[in-house]
Amino acid sequence: MTSVLVVDDSQFMRTVIGNILADNGYEVEHASDGKRAVKAVEEHQPDIVTMDVQMPGMNGIDAVSEIMSTNPTPILMVSAHTDSGADATLDALAEGAVDFLTKPSGEVSPDIASLSDRLVEKCEAVERADISSVATAERTAVAGAGGSVAADAESTRQYVDHPTVVIGASTGGPKLVERIVRDLPLALDAKVLVVQHMPESFTERLAARLDRFTPYDVREASDGEAVDDGDVIIAKGGFHMEVTSNVAGRLRIRLTDGERRHGVRPSIDVTMETAAERAKDPLCGVTLTGMGRDGAAGIEAIKAAGGTTIAQDEETSPVFGIPKQAIETGCVDRVLPADEIAAGICSTFTQEGQTHG
């Protein structure tokens, strides 16, 4: 039987979450704050931890850091649907938590009724995650212009004009997206479209966070906006992000609330397929960690359009679903570990590399 430690300072939420998990066959222990959580993980060695973000005493972020450094365990953050909750959740993901779930907005909220399916689905994904790929990951630091040493080396090369990169990720993705964007050299001067499966308030905070770590201009997508070289655009939670045109090195994007694909919106496939159709400049598609097959059709479209494709390897993927499905299409050019993806993108756009269009 899978064991779960439920950590929350609210007795109500501990009871709700614990009862849902117990009803679905999980063995449940409880802790009311971060300090007790660290001790309980050491004592009970649970298979999964669900961790509240904001608690008195030791908060969820510090508890994640301590657990991942002493008794690495798959952790699902349970976060308030607020700007401060989103910021704290992103910090916790950077410390090694695998994924997050937003709390219902109140004790009488209709969201309580929908919590069960979402919670069990997230726990199943977190349980399958390979935390060896995140347990000892470095804490993100602010990088200077030019990113990492690897990307600095790439910055001495001559790049093609107006390159476009489309990056897709889900579970385990935010920290990896952060690393890749941080490591892209300013000399590449790419347009970067990022589709990370996240709710709306979280994509806005992710964009704000990334903007602090890179010389690129990072922002959440807006309907109808132009995307220029040196821009990183994060797909807005709850909306598909489509590429509508590519004129003189500038992309135009559109946000739509159309039908979900693979149960998600934004969908990686939607952005990759429209980029493949309309981005006539050099193009690269990248699939990162996550559950499901969103992105596989997009990778096929980019390859068919003459672009280059990259997938994260199994060893460094907390959840190898999305990259695996992309690789199985036969349309992935390179399978790379997380720390080589930025350099792989750069090498794609050297003068001797591909020139989509």
N, C-alpha and C positions, 0 to 999 in steps of 0.2 A: 504494500500500500504506500502510495506517495505521501510524504509528510510535508506539511506547510506550516511555517511560523508566520502568524498574522500580527503585524506591528502597527498599532494606531493608538493615539492618546484618547480617542473617543471610544467609550465602551459600546456605544451604539454601533459604530462602524466595525469594531472588532467582532461584535455579535453577528451583524449582517454578513460580513465577509466570511467569518468562520462557519456560520450555518450553511451558506451556499456551498462552500468547499466540502464540508462534512456530508451534505446531501448528495454530493457528486463523488463520494468515495474517497475523499482525502482524509488523512489523519491530521488534526489541527492542534497546534499549540498557540499561545498568545503572549504578547509582550506589549507594555503600555508606553514605552519610550525607547530611544536609541540605545541607551546604556543597558537596559534589560534585554534588548534585542541581541546585542553583541554577546552577552552572557548566555542567552538561550541558544544561540547558534552553536556556541562552543559546547554546551551541555547536551543538546538534543540532535545536533547534526541534521537539520531538516534538508529535504530535497529542494525546497523552494522557500523564499521569503517574500511576503508582500509587505512593502514598507511605506508607511505614511511619510510625507515629506517634512511637514512643519509640525514639530513636537517640542514641548518644553525640555530643558536640559539638553541632552545630546539629540540633535535633529537627525532627520533621515539621511542627509548628505554625509554627515560625519560618521553615522553608523554604517553606511555603505562602504565608505573608505576603510573603516576599521575591519569590517567583515571581509572585504576583498583582500586585505593585506594579511589577515590571520587565518581565516577559515573560508576561502572562496566558495561562494554559494550563488546559484542563480537567483537574482533579485528582480521583482516586479515592483516598480514604484506606483503608489496610489496617490494621485495628485489632485489638488483643487484646480478647478477650471478657471484660473485667474492668471494675470500677468506674472505676479510674484510666484505663484505655484508653478507656472511654466518655466520661469528662470531657474527655480530651485530644482525642478525635475531634470532640466538639461545639465545642471551641475552634477546631479546624481548619476546621470547616464555617463558623464565624463569620468566619474569615479569608478565605473564598472558595472552599474546596474544594466540589465539587459533590455528592459522595455518598461512601459508605463501604461497606466489606465487612469482615466479621469474619474473622480468621485462624483456620485450624484450630488445635485446642488443643495439638497436638504433632506431631512429625515422623512418628510412626507412627499418628497419629489416622485413624480412618475418615473424618473430615471431609475429608481430602486428596482422596479420591475424588470428593466432591461439589463440590470447589472449582472445577473446570473450568467447569461450566455457569454457576455463579454469577458467576465472574469475567468470563467473556465477555459475559454479559447486562449486568453493571454497566458494563463498558467501552463497550459499544454505546450505552447510555443516556448515559454521560458524554460520549462523543464527539459526540452530537447536542445536548448542552446549549449554550445560548446564554450564554457566560460574560460577555458585555457587561453582563448584568443583575446579575452578582455581582462583577466584577473591581474595581470602584471603590466597592463598598458600604461604608457606614460600619461601623466596629467598634462592637459593641453596648456601650452604657454603662448603668450603673444609672440608672433613671429615678425621679424622685420621684413622689409620689402625683399622679395626674392625667395621667401619661404625657406625650406629645408636645404641641407647641404646638397642632397641629390638634385633638387630642383635648381639650386644655384648653378650646378654644373651644366644643367640643360640650358640655362639662360644665356650661355655663351654661343649657342647655336643660332642659326638663321631660321626663322619660322615662316611658314606660309602666311598670307594675309587673311584676316577675318575668320579664324577658326571658331567652330562651335562645338561645345561639349554638352552632352545630355547625360546626367547622372541619375540613376534610380536606386532607391534603397527603402527598406522597411525595418523590421525588427533588428536592433543593434546598429542601425545606420547612422544616427546623428553624430556620434563621435568620429566615425570614419569619414563622413562627409566633411566634417570640420577639419580633419587632418589633410584630406586631399586639397580642399580649397586653400588652406593655409600654405600648402607646399607648392602650389602653382606659381611659377615665377611671373613677375609683372611683364617681363619681356615677351611672354607668350601672347599676352593681350587677347585672350579668348573671350567669347561670349559663353557663359556657363549657365545651363538650365538644370536645376536640381528638383527632382520629384522625390520627396521624403513623405512616406505615409504618416501623417500627423493631423490632429484637429487644427482648426483655424487659428486659435489663439497661440498655439505652440509654434506654428510655422512663422508667425510674425516675430516671436521671441528668438527663434532659431536664426532668422535672418539678422536680427540685431546683434546677436552673439557673434556670428561669423564675421560681421562687418568690423568687429574689433580686432580680428586676428589676421587680416589680410589687407594688402594695398588695393585689392579689387573693391569695387563698389557693390556691396551686397544688400539686397532688399527683397521683401516679399512682393510677389507678382501683383500687378494691377491690370485690370482689363483695358486692352487697347494700347498699352504702353510700348515704346520702342526700346529695344535692347541693343546696346552698342558694345564694341570691343571693350574689355575690361569690366563688364558687368556680370555679376552673379545673381541670378533670379531664382528665388525659392518659390515653388508652386504653392499657392494659397490653399490651406486646408479647406476641404469641402467643395473645391472646384477643380475641374480639369483645366490644364494649361495647354492650349493649342498654339502652334506656330502658324501664323496666317500669311506671312510674306517675308521675303528676304531681298532687300533692295540696297545696293551699294554698301554691302557689308553690315547693314542694320536689319535686325529681325523685328517683326511686330508680333505680339502675342495677344491671345484672347482667352478670357476665363469663361467657362460654361458650367452649368449645374446639371448637365445631361446625366443619363443613366450611368450608374456605377459600373465599372469593369472589374471583374474578379472580386467584386464586393467592395471596391475602394474608390474613392474620389478625393484627391487627384490620383489618376492612373499613370504609371510610367509609360505604358503602351501608347496612350493618347499623345503624350508629348513627343515620344520617340517617332511615332508614325507620322505625325504632322511635320516634325523636323525633317524627316527623311524625304517627305514629299516636297517641301518648300525651301529648305535651307540649302541653297545651291553652292555655298562656300564649303571648304573642308569641314568634315563632320566626324565626330567620334561619339559612340555610345558606350556607357559604362554601367554594368549592373553590380550592385553590392549586396551585402547580407540582407536576409529577410525571408519570410515565409510566403509560399505561394508561387504563382507563375507570372505575375505581372512583370512585364519587361521582356519576356521571351519573344512575343510577336514584334515588339519594338526593335529588338536587336535584329530580327530577321529583316525588318523593313530598312533599317540603316545599312545593313550589309548589302541588300539588294540594290540600294541607291548608290553604292560605291563608297560608303563610309567605312570607318574602321571600328572594330568592336572589342571591348575588354570586359572580362568578368573576374570578380574576386575569387581567389582559390578557396578550397574547402578548409584548409588548415587555419586560415585567419578569419573565416566567416563564423560569427556566433551562430547564425542560422543559415544553412547552405541551400535553402529552397530556391530563391530567386536566381542566384548565379548558376545553380545546377540546371534549372529549367532552360536558362539561356544557353548554356554550354551544349545541352542535349539537342538544340536546334541545328547544330553543326555550323552555326554562323558566327561563332566567337573566334576572333583572330588570336587573342592572347589571354591566358589565364594567369593572373598575377597576385602575389600576396599584397596585403593592404599597404605596406610601406613602399611598394614599388609602383603603385598605380599612378601617382602624380607624374613620376618620371616616364611611365609608359604613355600617358597622355601627351606629354611633351614630345617624345620621340615620334609619335604619330604625325605631328605637325611640323616636322623639319622639312626643309626644301625638297629632300629626296623622298619624303613620305607621300601618303595618299593625298589626292586633291579632288575631293568630292565635287560632282557637278558636271 
